[in-house]
Amino acid sequence: MIRIVLAAEPPSFDERVRERGKDAITRLLGKPVNGKGGRKPKKTYVREEDIPSKRFPALWIEPRRADGKSTLDDMMELYGQQCAYLAMHIEKATGSPTVDHFIPKSTNWRLVYEWSNYRLSAACVNAAKGVLDVVDPFEVHAGWFELNLATLHVQRGRGAPSAQHTKIDNTLPLLNLRECRQQREEYVTRYQLGPGNKGIDLAYLAHRAPFIASELRRQGKLVRGDI
């Protein structure tokens, strides 16, 4: 896991997600939306806090532009198709790309339609995360996580501050799901094979799986004279 920089909010996000989200919440409270249509929900709620997470419309995956793209498509482009938690390209092995609400929808309704609360995540990680109190990919620091090259398990780094141990330990099960370990093993094996043997070079590895590349370098396990 490595630090991810929050990408700039797409120009269309406010209109097609945030504002529409506010309207959706207003309707779920049984209130009219001035000057706008829309079907009244069959069930309404007294307070925003009472709205179940599954009732919030998934506007972040709805294509609402002329080009047919969604907020998820924007995130795939802006974050280089890499899972924020795994620091790896989102492959079929780890599931489809998804939008993870870092602060869960069930915890804070105010952040359901906020760009800053979205993390691009492989489906297997997002499904396992739930409401766990985990490390934020936007706030992680070097040394908090290390890769055991013998097992391909991610483990708590020796440089991790004690104040972060609980969050780091909560995060490790997500990073060490079977499919995630298998994907790391494939990257390491292909790098060791090298491009001449139908493998990959260091530049490709660093692009697709930067955490793995950085750990190979830190541990002195680069090959073929790579530095």
N, C-alpha and C positions, 0 to 999 in steps of 0.2 A: 504494500500500500504506500503510495506516494502522494504528495500534496497536489491538489488540483486547483487551478485558479478559476474563480467564478467568471464565466463568459458574460459579455455584455448582453443585456436583455434585448431580444429581437424587437425591431420597431413595431411589429404588428401584435406583439404579445398583449399589450395592455387592452387593446380593443377586443381581440378575439378570445382571450382567456380571462384576464382579470375582471374586466367590466362585465362580461357575460356571466362569469362566476358569481359576482355580486348580485346580479339579477336572479340567478338560479337560487341563491340562498334566500333572497327576499321572497320568492315564490314558495319555497319550502316552508317559510314562516306564515304562509297564507296571506301575504300582503300583496297589493297590486304594484306592478312596475309601471311607473308613469310613462305614458306615451309608447309603450311597447306591448306587443302581443305576447302570446305564449300560453300554453295550456296549464291550467291550475293543477298541481299535483293531487293525486288521490288522497294522500296523507300529508298533513302539515304538522308543524312542531311549534311549541311555545317559545323556545329559545334556540339560538344557534348551537349551543352546547348539546342540545338534545338530538340533533340531526345525526343519524348513523353514518359512518364513513362511506358505506356503499351507496348512499343516496346522493352524494355529490356527483353531478355529471362530470364524466372524464373528458373535460374540454381540452386537456393537454395532448390527447391523441386524436382529436377530431380534426380532419383537414377542413380548413375554413378559408383558404385563399384560392385565388384563381389557378395557382400552380398545383393545387391539391395537397400541399404539404401541411404537416401538423407541427406542434411544438416539439414532439418527439423527434421529428425529422430535423428540426433546427438543432436540437441537442446533439444528434448523431454527427451533424456537420461541424458544429462548434467544438465538440469535445473529441473529435477524431475517432469516433466510433469505439471509444474505450470505456469500459466499466469504471466508474469512479472508485469503486472499492477494490477491484482486482488489479487495476492498472494494467489491463490486458484488453486487446481487441475483442469485441463481443462476437464470439464464435457460436456455431450451432450447438456445440457441446455444452455450453453454459446457458443456452436458451436465448430467446429473442431479446432485443433491447426493450427496456421499460423505463418509465419515469418513476423514480423512487421519491416519495415525500420524506425528506430527512426527518422533519418533525411530523409524525404520522397524522393523517387526516382525523383520526379519532381523538387526537390530543389537542390540536389547535386549529379550529375552523378558519381562523384569520389567515393561515398560511397555505390553505388548500390551493389557492390560485395565485401564489406568489413565486415568481421565477427564482428568487434566491433560495427557495426551499426545495428546489428540484435537483436531483442527482441522477445522472444517466447510469443505469444499472442493468447488469445481466439478469435475466428473469429468475434464475435459480437463487441468486443472492437476494433480490428484492422479496421473493416469496418467503425466504427464511428469516428476513430481518424483523418483520413484524414491528413491535413497539420496543425492541431492545434499545438500550442506551449505548450506542456504539460511537466509535471515533468518526468525526466528520472529515470526509476527504478534503474539504476546504481548509481544515485546520491541523491536519497531521504534520508532524515534523520528521526530518531524517533521524534515523536511529530508533524510532518507535517500533518498527517491525523489521524482522530479519527472515531470510529464507533458508531453511534447512535443505541443503542440496542433496542430501542422502535420501530424504523422505519426500521432498517437495512440499513440506508443510511450512506455512508461515507461522512464525512464533514471535512472542514479545521480544523486542530488541533490548539489548543490554543498556542502551542509552535512553530507554523510556523513563520519564519521570514518574515517581511513585503516585503522584496525583492522577495519572492517566491509566494506571494499571487495570482498574476495573473496566473502564471503557474498552481498553485494548483487549482484555480477556473476553469481553462480550462480543467483540468483533471477530476474533479468531475462528469461531465455528463457521461463520459465513465464508471466510477466505479459504477454509479447508474442506469445503464440501467436495465430495468425491469427484464430481465433474470438473471442479476448479483445479484440483491437484492433477488430474489427468491432462488438462489443457497445459498446465505448466510443464509437465513431463514431456509433452510433445514439443513444446518450444525449446526446452533444453536439449533434447535429443537431436532435433533438427539443426540447432546451432552447432552442436558437437560434430555432426556429420559434415557440415560445411556445404557451400553452394555447389561444389564439384561433385557431391554425392547426393544430389537432390535434397540438400538441406538449405539452410539460410545463413547469411552472414550477420555480423554484429550490428550493422546499420539497420537491417530489417528487423532484427530482434529488438533493438532499442526503440524502433518506431512502433512495433506491435505490442511489445511487452516490456515497457521501460523499467518496471520494478525488478524483473528477472535480470535484465541487462546490468542494472546498477548493482545487484547483489553478486553476480558473477565477477564483476570488476572489483567490488569491495573485498571479496573473498579470494582474489587472485586466481580465479578459475577460467579466465579467458583463454582461448586457444588460437593457434595459427598466428601468433605474434600480435594479436589485437591488444589495444591499450585503451 
